[in-house]
């Protein structure tokens, strides 16, 4: 017999625990769903045990709690379907499809292989549904949790964030489709349900071809009323629960009916309508019913029953789930020429499972495809993979990279692309540093738009008066320096590159140089080897730094080839390529292995590139700044922090490829 007083007390305990642990999870940078599931595990047999658990959450109370949780699940799946937006994939279809196929296909196959090893102990006579279900569970990605992570870190406005959302949307469709097939196969095993399962496909067609046009009439009704009336909301809720009932009656599970009804809701001109529907449902679903679902899901986990052998199964599940997701997502992204660091970040993001995984596992438990032990292990996997997402993302894609991506996205939204800026540090007298201008222009000219900033910090003259007007000598020196800098700037402008001058007196040039670089925000710093403060600049600057060694100006003027020592990283080779293209000179790639491979790759693009063991006579030699420079080096290149591999096809202008 259901005791209402116990049920109400349970609601207080469940909601209070879910809210408290959800807030604690958010405090440590984790999604609230982790705290809510942990709350359920603590309230279940793992901690309370049968003596206290049976009193609070006995067999007469569990069905009522499960019913409330299922209502929350219906509302949640409707929201998932409603937020399934085709615009997320628009313009990213090919890349999103490649990433989604890798991110779901590899873990699905590995999950099927793992299921073949586990089926003797866990399949309970339902081999095909068990094998397919475990593959589908490994392939899932939690779209809502992913969207929240991207929003919290402001990545949703970046190219990588948009690609992650598009890929997750495709994975969502694949996951629910595969799960529907698995549940249909499991349901078909019941002798009374075989003919009903066959109605699933016609039902989906009716929803899209008949119900969807009918629901479109909600939009003009909403516009006439000017708000979401109780009548309109009632129509939506009636249709939602009717669709959920229909698929449950077909033995395909009610979540698919709820998801399908959300997917067929009108999109064209329905932004305000859908927003108000979400506002109404969110208050009920998110604050009450959905936490109830996750707590009840956690209460079904019993860690007391796990043995040492269960630990090995858990490790195998984690290896397949994490390894399959990371490898599949990374390979799928790299096949679409996504840079390595962004591909790694996408793989980490798509490894989050959270809400979606718990829903899938609950379906498996309810349909008898998963036994309680494997269900508990899979829930632990879902918790761990979701909890790992935020710290792994910070490690793979640091905050400074995110800040840079956000700034680029904001500039793109404003239609003002940032110029490629080369900051040229001019030490001493500008008149003696004129060749620096030509080198700076050569490094900037392959980019559009581009800008050279001539930066000059001038020490105060010795014997400077502390009191009095004695500024005449300082003004004279500064005037002469500015005249020399403007002469250098004119040479840069002759090469078709914008140039500006920054010059001021400094009491401590080495100490103030890093601040000057930070203020300029350059993509590359060009600095002579003997410039005061160079070592401090290298220690603090995050951009690419090119150091000019003695003999560089002469080698540049001699007209010989540009040679590069291609070792770890691409920065030196990239600088050498830009100088060769700007001056119209051949490029010689030194060393074996990577150097030979790069020479062949650039040659296929139509460039004058050869490989050699030693630099040719009269060559301008560019080397990485990773230790003592070899004899004869002219330019040292220190790569920018968190440097991505160079996309050589994009780095070579079309005019260079066609010439």
N, C-alpha and C positions, 0 to 999 in steps of 0.2 A: 504494500500500500504506500502511495506517495504521501510523504509528510511535507506539507507546504512550508512549515516553519524551518525544517532542515534544508529544503530547497532554497529558501530565501537566504539562510545563513551561508549556504554554499556559494550563492551568487556573490555575496559580500566578500567571502574569502577569495574566490576565484578572480573577481574583478580587481580586488585590492592587490593581490599578489601579482597579477598581470601588469597592473599599472605601475607598481613599485619597481619590479624587476625590469620592466620595459624602460622606465626612466633611468635606472642604473645602467642598462645596456647602452642607452644613448649617451650617458655621461662619459663612458669609456670609448666612444666613437663607434659603437656597433648598432645595427638596426634593432628597433624595439622587439621585432619578432623573436630574436634570440632570447631576450629576457622572458618573453611570454611563454616560450616552449620550456625554458628552464624552470619557470614557475610551475608548469604542469608536471614536470618530472619530479620536482620536490614535493608536490602535493599528492603524487601518485604512490604506487607501492614501493618505489625506490627508497623514499625517505620515511613516509608515514607508516608504511607497512600495513598488513591486513588488520591489525588490532585497532588502530585509529582511523585508517582509511575506510574501513567498512562502516564505521559509525558516521563519518562525514560524507563519504561518497560511496554509499552502499549500492547494491544491485537495483534497488527501487528508485534511486536518485539518478544513477548514470543515464538511463534512457531520456530523462527530461533534460539533463545537461547536453546530451548528444543532440537532441532535437533542436535546442537553441543554437548549438554550434553549427548544425547543418543549415539552419536558416541564415546564419552569418556567412556560411560558405556559398550559399546561393547568391546572396547579395554581392559578395566579393567577386565571384566568377562573372557575374553580370558586369561589374565595373571593369574587369579585365577585358572582356569582349568589347565594351563600349569605348575603352581607351585604345583599342587596337586600330591605329591610324595608318592608312596607306601612305600618308604624306611623309612618315618617318623613313620609308624605303625609297621614296621618289628621288631620283638622281643618284642613288647609292645601290641600286638593285643588284648589279653584278658583284660588287665588292661584298655587300651584305649577304648575298646568296652563297658566295664562296666561303666566307667566314662562318656562316650558319651551318653549312654542310660539313665543314671541318669540325666545328665545335660540337655538333650533335652526332655526326657519323662516326668519328673515331671512338668517343666514349660509348656509343651504342654498340659497336662491334666488340669492344673490349668487355662491356657489360654482359653481352651474350656469351662470350667465352668464359667469363667468370661464373655465370649462371650454370653453365654445363658442369663446372667443378662443384658447385654448391647444391645442385638439384637433388642429389641423393639424400641429403640431410634436411633440405628446406622446401623442396617443390611439393611434397605431399600429394604425389600422383598427378599433378597438373603441369606437365612438363612444358608444353608450348606456351601457355599464358605466362608461366613463371619466367622462362627464358626471355621472351619478348618484353615482359614488364620490367625486368631488371635492366635490360638495355635502355628502355625508355627512361627509367628513373635516373640512370647515369647521364643521360643526354640533356636533362632539363637545365634551364637557366631561369632564375627568378627575375622576370621583367620588372615588377613593382619595386623590388629591393634595389635592383640595378639603377632604375630611374631615380630613386631616393639618394643613392650614393653619388650619382653624377650631379644631381641638383645641389646636394650639400657641399660638394667640392667645386661647384660652378662649372663643371666640365660639360654640362648639357649644351652649352653655347658653342663648344669647340667642334672642329671637324671630327676628332677622335670620338668625342661623346656622342655626336650624331650617328656616327658609324656603329658605335656600340649599341645604341638604342635600336637602330635599324636591324642589326644582326639579331639582337635579342627578340625583336618582334617576329622575325622569320623563324627563329628557334621555337618561340612560343607556339606558332601555328603547327610546326612539325611535331612538337612534343604532344600537344593535345590531340592531333590527328592519330599519331601512333598509339597513344593511350586509349583513344576511342576504339581503335581496332583491337587492342589487347583486351579491353573490357568486353567488347562484343564477342570475342572468341571465348572468354571466360563465361560470359552469360549464355552463349550457345551451348555450353556443356550441360546446362539445366534442361531437361527434356521438355519442360513446359514453356520454355522461353525461346526455342529455336526460331519459330516463325516470327516472333515479335522483334528479334534482333534484326531481321531482314528489312524491317521498316525504317531503320536508321537513315539510310541513304536517301530514300524518297522523302523522309521528313526534312532532312537538310535542304533538299531542293525546294520543297514547299516553303520553307522559311525564307529562302533567298528570293524565290520567284513570285511568291504570293504575299507573304506576311510583310516583307520589306517595303513593297510599294504601299501597303496599307498603313504601315507605321509612318511613312513620309507625310501622311495627312496630319500628323501631330504638329508639324512645324507651322502651317498657317493657323491652326487652332491656338497654338502658343502665342503667335504674333498678334492675333486678334485680342487675346486676353491680356497680353502684356506681361504675363507672369506664369509660373507653373501652378495651375489651380489644383485643388484636391482631386477634381475629376480626371485631369490629365495624368496625374501621378498614379491614380487608381488604375487607369488603363494600362500603364506601364507595369505596375506590380502584378496585375492580373495576368497579363501576357507572360511576364517573367516566371511566375510560379506555375502557370499552365505548361510552359515549355519545359521547365525542370521536371514536372510530374510526368510529362510525355516520355522523356528520355529515360526516366527511372522505370516507368512501366515497360519500356522496351528492353530493360536490363542493360542499358548502356551507361547508367549512372546520371544522376540529376545535374552534376556539375556541367555536363556538356550541353544540356538544354539551357542552363543559365548563361553559359558562355556564348552559345549560338544566338540567343535572344539579344545579348549585348552587341554582338557583331552585326546584326541586321538592323540595328537602330539607325535612324536617318543621320547622315553626315552633312549633306549639302544644305547650307544655311541654318544648321541646327546647333551651332556653337553655344548660343545662350541657353537653349533648351537643355542640352546635355550637361552644361555646367550647373544649372540649377538642380537637375536630377541628381548629379553627383553630390552637390552640397547637402541635399536632403538625406540621401542614403548614407553619406559618410558619417554623419553624426550618430546614426544608429549602428551601422556596421562596424566602423573603426573603433568606436569607443566602447561598445557593448558586446556585439555578437562575434566579431572576428577574433578579439582576444579570447573569448570563450572557446572558439574553435581550436586555437593554438594551445590553450591550456589543457583542453580535453585530449588533444593529440599527444601532448606531453605526458598526460596521466596514463596513456596506454603503454608508455615506455617503462619497462621493469629491468633496471640494471642489476637487481639482486640475482637474477637468473643467469647472468652471463658467466661463462667459465673462461679458463685460459685459452681453450680452443676458439672461443668467441673473439678473443683479442686478435688472434691471427686472421680471422675472417674480417674483422674491422680494418686491420692494416691492408688487407688485399682490396677491400672496398675503397678505402681512401686512395690507394695507389692507382686504381682504375679510374676513379672519379676525378681526382686532381690531375693525374698524368694525362688521361685521355682528353680532358677539357683544355689543358694548357697546350699540349702538343697539337691537337686538332685545330684550335683557334689560331695559334701562331702560324701554322703552315697555311691555313686558309687565308690569313691576312697577308702573308708574305707572297703568296701566289698572285695577289692583286697589287703587289709592289708597295704595300704599306711599309714604311720604315721600321727597322727592327725594334726600336724602343717602343713605338706606338703599337706594334704588333704584340709585344710582350704585355703592355698595359691592357690591350683588348682581351688577351687571353686571361689575365687575372680578373678582369671585370666579369667576363662571361662564365667564370668558375663559381660565381655566387649562385646559391640555390634557394635558400630561405623559404618564402611562402609557397612558391610553386612546387617545390620538392615535397613539402609537408602535405600539400593537397594530394599529390600523386601517391605518396606513401599511404595516406589515409584511405584512398580508393582501393589500393592493393590489399590493405588489411581488411576492409569491409567486404571485398569480393573473395576473400580467402586465398588470394594469390601469394600473399606474404604471411608467414607465421609470426607470432609475437616476438620471438628472438631476433629474427632478421629485420623486422620492423624497427626494433629498438636500435639495432646497429646502423640502419640506414638513416634514422633520425639523428643519431650522433654524427654521421657523415655530413648531413645537411647543415647541422649547427657548426661544425668545424670549418667546412668550406666557405660558409657565409662569414664566419668570424675572421677568417684569414684574408678576406678580400681587402679590407681597408689597410692593414699594415703592409701587405704585399704590394698594394698599389703605391703607397708612399715610398717603398723601397725601389720599385721599378720605375716609377714616374714621380720624381720629387716635386715638392710644392713650387719650386722656382720654374720648372718646366710647365706646370699648370698655369702659373701666372703669365708666362710668355704666350701660351696658347690662347688664354683668355684675352690678352691684349691684342693679339693678331685677329681674333674673332671680332672684337669690338671695332678695330680699324676697318676690317672688311665690311662690317655692317654699315659703317659710316661712308664707305666708298673712298677711303683715303689710305691707300696702301703705303706702308712705311718705306722710306728710302733705305737702300743698302748703304750704311754709313761706315766710311773708313776714317778713323781718327789717326792722324799723322802727328806724332810727337816730334816737335822741332826743337832740339836743344841748341844752346849757344846762339850764335848769330845766324839769323835766317839766310843771310846772303851766302853763307857757306853750305847751306843744306838744300840748295835748289834742286839737285837730282832726286831728292825725296818726292818732289811733286810729281815727276813723271812716273815713278814707281807706284805712288798712291793712285794716280789716275788709271794706270794699267790694271791695278787690282779692283778698282771700282767699275770700270767701263763695261765688263760683261753683264752687269746687273742694270735693271731699269725698274723704277727710278733709282738713281745712285747719287751719293753726296760724299765729298771729301771735306773733312774738318781739319784745318791746320791749327793744332794746339801748341801754344808757346807759353811756358811758365818762365818768367825772367827773374832771377835773383835780384833783390834790392842791391844797389851799388854799395860798395864798402865806404865806411865813414859817413853814412847817411845821418843827417841832422835829425835829432829827436824833437827839437823845439825850433820853431821859426818857419819861414816860408821856403827855405832852400829846396824847391822842387824843380828848378829849371833843368838841372842835369838829368833828372829822372824823366821828365817830359820829353827831352831831346832823345834819350835812349829809346823810349817807347815809340816815339814817332818814327825813328829809323827802323825799329824792329817791325812795326806795322807796314812800313813801305816794303820791306823785304818779304813779308808774308803775303802782301797783296800781289807782288810779282810772282810768287809761287802759285798763288790762287789763279792768276791769269793763265799760267801754263796748264793748270788742271782744266780750266774752262775751255781751252783750245782743243782739248780731247773730247769735248761734249759732255763733261761731267760738272755738275754744280759744285761750287766750293765756297766755303766761308771760313773766317778767321776768328779764333778765340785766343786772346793774349792778355796777360796781366802779370803784375809783379807778385812775387811769392817770397815769404820769409823762410820757407823750407820746401824746396822743390820736390825732393824725394817723398816727403810726407804728404804733399798735396796732390801729387800726380794721380794716385788711385781715385781720389775724389773727382778729379777732372774727367777721368774715364767713365766713372759711374754716371756723372751728370750728362755726358754726351750720349750714352747708350749706344755705342757702336757695335757693328757686327764683327769688325776687325780693327785691331790696333797695329799700326806700323811704327816701329820704334828702333832707332839706331842702338847698337850694342853699348856704346859709351854714354848713353843718355842717363842722367842722374835719376835714380828711383826705379830703374828697370826691374831689378829683382823684386822689389815690393809690389810692383805692378803685376808681375807674373804670379805672385802669390795670391793676389786679391781679385784680379780680373777674371770674369767668367766667360768672356768672349774669346774669339780666336786672336792670337798675338803673333805677329811676324817680326822677327828681329833681323835688322840689316847688319851684316858683318862687313869688315873691310874688303874692298875689291868688288862689292856688289854693283856699284854704279858703273865701273869700267866694264864689267861683264855684260851689263845691260846695254851699254852703248856699243859694244863690239859687234852685236848682231848675230852672235852664235846661237846654237840651240839652247833650249831650256831642259835641264836634266833634273830628275827627282829620284831620291832614294825612297822607294815605296816599302815601308815597313808596317808596323801595327798602326791602324787608323788610316783615314783617307785625307786628312787635312792637308798634309804637305803636297800630295799628288793633286789635290783640288786647286791649291794655290798655283802650282806649276802649270797646270792646264790653263788656268785663267790668264797667266802671264804669256804663255805660248800663243793662245788665241788672240790676245790683245795686240801682241807684237807681230803676229803672222809668222811665227817661228816653229820649227819642228820640236816635238817633245820626245825626250829619251827617258825611258823608265829603267832605272837600275835595279839590280838584285834579281834573284831567281824566284820561282814559286809565284807569290802574289804579284810581283812586278811583271812577270811574263804574262800572267793571266790578264792583268789590267791593260797592258800594251795591246794584246790581241783584241780585247773588248773595245777599246777606243779606236783601233784600226778599222773594226767593222762598222764604226759610225762615220767612216770617211775621213778621219783625221790623219795627219802626218805624224805617226807615232811609231817608234821602234823601241826595242829593248837592248840593253847592253850590260856588261859586268862593270865596266869603268866609264866614268863620264868623258865625253869627247873633249878635245882641246877647245878652249874658248867658250865652254858652256857656262851658263848661269846655273849653279848647283843649288837646289832647294832640298833641305833635309828636315826630318822631324826634330823638334826641340825636346829630346828625351835623354840628354846626357851630354858628354863632351862631343862637340861637333867634329866630323871627320875633316881632314886636311882639304882645303880648297872649297869648303862650303861658303855660300854667299848669303843665303836666307835660312833662318831657323823658324819653323812653324810649330807653335804650341796650339793644339786643338782646343776648341771651346769646351766648356764643361758639358757633360751629358751629350756628347756629339753623336749624331745619327750617322750611319753609313751614307755616303754620297750616292744619290741616284744619278749615275753617269749619263744616262740617256737624257735626263732633264737638264743636266749641267752643261750639255753641249748645245749651243744655239742652233736653230734650224739652218741658218745661213752657213754655219761652219760644216754641218753635215752634208749640205748640198754642194759645197764648193769642191 
